[in-house]
Amino acid sequence: MQCLKVKKFRHEIKHYINLSDAMAIKKRLSLIADLDKNAKSDGKYKVRSLYFDTLDDKVLMEKISGINNREKFRIRYYNEDSKFIKLEKKSKVNGFVNKVSTQISKEESEKILLGDISWMKNTQNNLLIEFYAKMKYQQLRPKTIVDYVREAFVYKYGNVRITIDSNIQTGINSKKLFCHNVPVVRINKENIIIFEVKYDEYLPEVIKGLIQVNSTFKTAFSKYMVSRIFN
């Protein structure tokens, strides 16, 4: 198991964009930014996440209510490859975001899905210990699967990461994280594209100029929240 990876709190800006503006942004970014390491030859990769919530939907209710300080847990892997799986905790405080993650195995993931969590309490991994405590005492449980296609760019100055997410789908009443044939439904009929910019202390001017598009407007879109309509 890999060591815990900690990232400091960062700025996060999220927008809706249309297809033509997504294409324009990608063309501009390709001139100065690097593609994400997970990308395939076409610059895209598939993300699957399984989100957790309490029995009384604490995570969902906090998002709907706009609670300022909140967190969510998810298990995530890429391109249908279960050799690299992450448990992640994403926190939001005063508009800033922080993500902590650790690698877990497929076997460990399946134990979690079956409710077998006792193995986590003896680990030296702080995130797994916290996750164990919240599954045991707050009754965190797997809630819904979210799939989407991501295109991501990285710009080293300002530690900027730009992602473009499309074809967002959710599993229908299924928590089968590793079943590639699980029934899914698109969660936005208009095929909305979500455009996110994450950065540290500052956003470089060159990036500000490249990401200006006509159709952009700020959003608090949550893939987990919208997916719960179907689950």
C-alpha positions in Angstrom: 0.0 0.0 0.0 1.4 3.4 -0.9 1.9 6.2 1.6 -0.8 8.8 2.2 -0.7 11.7 -0.2 -1.6 15.1 1.2 -2.4 18.2 -0.8 -2.9 21.6 0.6 -6.0 23.6 0.2 -6.4 25.1 -3.3 -8.7 27.3 -5.3 -11.3 25.6 -7.4 -13.4 27.2 -10.1 -16.1 25.2 -11.8 -18.1 26.2 -15.0 -20.6 24.8 -17.5 -19.4 25.1 -21.1 -20.7 23.9 -24.5 -19.0 21.6 -26.9 -17.6 24.3 -29.2 -16.0 26.2 -26.3 -14.6 23.0 -24.9 -12.9 22.3 -28.3 -11.5 25.9 -28.3 -10.2 25.6 -24.8 -8.5 22.3 -25.5 -6.8 23.7 -28.7 -5.4 26.7 -26.7 -4.3 24.6 -23.8 -2.5 22.1 -26.0 0.0 24.9 -27.0 1.3 25.5 -23.5 0.1 22.8 -21.0 0.9 19.2 -20.6 -1.7 16.4 -20.9 -2.5 14.4 -17.7 -0.5 11.3 -17.3 -3.7 9.1 -17.2 -4.7 10.2 -20.7 -4.8 7.7 -23.5 -3.6 8.5 -27.1 -6.7 10.6 -27.7 -6.1 12.7 -24.6 -9.0 11.3 -22.7 -9.5 8.8 -19.9 -12.5 7.3 -18.1 -13.1 7.9 -14.5 -15.3 5.7 -12.2 -16.0 6.8 -8.7 -18.1 5.2 -5.9 -19.3 7.8 -3.4 -20.1 7.2 0.2 -22.8 8.8 2.4 -24.4 8.2 5.8 -27.7 6.5 6.2 -29.4 9.8 6.6 -27.6 11.3 3.6 -25.4 13.8 5.5 -23.1 14.5 2.6 -26.0 15.1 0.2 -27.9 17.3 2.6 -24.8 19.4 3.3 -24.2 20.0 -0.4 -27.8 20.9 -1.0 -27.8 23.3 1.9 -24.5 24.9 0.9 -22.8 24.1 4.2 -19.4 25.8 4.1 -17.2 23.1 5.7 -17.9 19.7 4.3 -16.3 16.5 3.1 -16.9 13.4 1.1 -15.3 10.0 0.6 -15.0 8.1 -2.7 -13.2 5.1 -4.2 -11.9 5.9 -7.7 -10.1 4.2 -10.5 -9.3 5.0 -14.2 -9.8 3.4 -17.6 -11.4 0.3 -16.1 -8.0 -0.7 -14.7 -8.4 -2.0 -11.2 -4.6 -2.3 -10.7 -4.6 1.3 -9.4 -7.4 2.3 -7.1 -7.6 5.2 -4.7 -9.6 6.0 -1.6 -10.0 9.8 -1.6 -11.3 12.3 0.9 -12.2 15.7 -0.5 -12.8 18.6 1.8 -14.2 22.0 1.2 -13.6 24.9 3.7 -14.4 28.5 3.1 -14.4 27.9 -0.7 -11.0 26.2 -0.8 -10.6 22.5 -1.6 -8.3 19.8 -0.3 -7.9 16.2 -1.4 -6.2 13.4 0.5 -5.8 10.0 -1.1 -4.2 6.6 -0.6 -3.9 3.6 -2.9 -5.8 0.5 -2.0 -6.1 -2.9 -3.7 -9.1 -4.4 -5.5 -9.4 -6.9 -2.7 -9.5 -4.2 -0.1 -12.0 -2.3 -2.1 -14.3 -5.3 -2.3 -14.0 -5.9 1.4 -15.2 -2.3 2.0 -18.1 -2.8 -0.3 -19.1 -5.9 1.6 -18.9 -4.1 5.0 -15.7 -5.9 6.0 -13.9 -2.9 7.6 -12.1 -4.4 10.6 -8.8 -4.7 8.7 -8.5 -0.9 8.5 -8.4 -0.2 12.2 -4.9 -1.8 12.6 -3.3 0.1 9.7 -0.8 2.9 10.1 -2.5 4.8 7.3 -4.3 7.9 8.8 -6.9 8.1 6.0 -7.9 4.5 6.3 -8.2 4.9 10.1 -10.5 7.9 9.6 -12.5 6.1 7.0 -12.9 3.1 9.3 -14.1 5.3 12.1 -16.6 7.1 10.0 -17.9 3.8 8.5 -18.3 2.4 12.0 -19.6 5.4 13.9 -21.2 7.6 11.3 -22.5 4.7 9.3 -20.9 5.8 6.0 -22.0 3.4 3.2 -21.5 3.2 -0.5 -24.2 5.1 -2.3 -23.8 5.6 -6.0 -21.4 5.1 -8.9 -20.5 8.0 -11.2 -18.8 7.6 -14.6 -17.4 10.2 -16.9 -14.8 11.0 -19.5 -12.1 13.4 -18.5 -9.6 15.5 -20.5 -7.0 17.1 -18.2 -4.2 19.6 -18.6 -1.4 20.6 -16.2 0.4 23.9 -16.2 3.3 23.9 -13.7 3.4 27.6 -12.9 0.8 28.1 -10.2 0.4 24.3 -10.1 -2.7 24.7 -12.3 -4.8 21.7 -13.3 -7.6 22.1 -15.8 -10.2 19.3 -16.4 -13.0 19.0 -18.9 -15.6 16.3 -18.0 -18.3 15.0 -20.3 -20.6 12.0 -20.8 -21.4 12.0 -17.0 -23.4 8.9 -16.1 -24.5 7.1 -12.9 -25.1 3.5 -12.1 -28.8 2.8 -11.5 -29.2 1.4 -8.0 -25.9 -0.4 -8.3 -22.7 -0.3 -6.1 -20.9 -2.8 -8.3 -17.7 -0.8 -8.7 -15.8 -3.3 -10.8 -18.7 -4.4 -13.0 -18.1 -2.7 -16.4 -21.6 -3.7 -17.6 -23.5 -2.1 -14.8 -26.6 -0.3 -16.1 -26.0 3.5 -16.3 -28.0 6.6 -17.2 -26.7 10.0 -18.3 -27.3 12.4 -15.5 -27.8 15.5 -17.7 -29.9 15.3 -20.8 -28.3 18.3 -22.4 -24.8 16.6 -22.1 -23.5 19.4 -20.0 -19.7 19.7 -20.0 -18.0 20.6 -16.7 -14.9 22.7 -16.8 -12.8 23.0 -13.7 -9.7 25.0 -12.9 -7.7 24.2 -9.7 -4.7 26.2 -8.6 -2.6 27.2 -5.6 -2.0 30.9 -4.6 -2.4 32.4 -8.1 -3.8 31.8 -11.5 -1.3 32.8 -14.2 -2.5 35.5 -16.6 -1.7 33.3 -19.6 -4.2 30.7 -18.3 -6.8 33.3 -17.5 -6.7 34.4 -21.1 -6.8 31.0 -22.6 -9.8 29.8 -20.7 -12.1 32.8 -21.5 -15.0 31.6 -23.5 -18.4 32.9 -24.4 -20.6 30.2 -23.0 -18.9 29.9 -19.6 -20.8 30.5 -16.4 -19.9 29.5 -12.9 -21.7 26.6 -11.3 -21.8 24.6 -8.1 -22.5 21.4 -10.1 -21.8 18.2 -8.1 -21.7 14.9 -9.9 -22.6 13.1 -6.7 -25.6 15.3 -5.9 -27.1 15.1 -9.4 -26.5 11.4 -9.6 -28.6 10.8 -6.4 -31.7 11.8 -8.4 -31.5 8.4 -10.0 -30.4 6.4 -6.9 
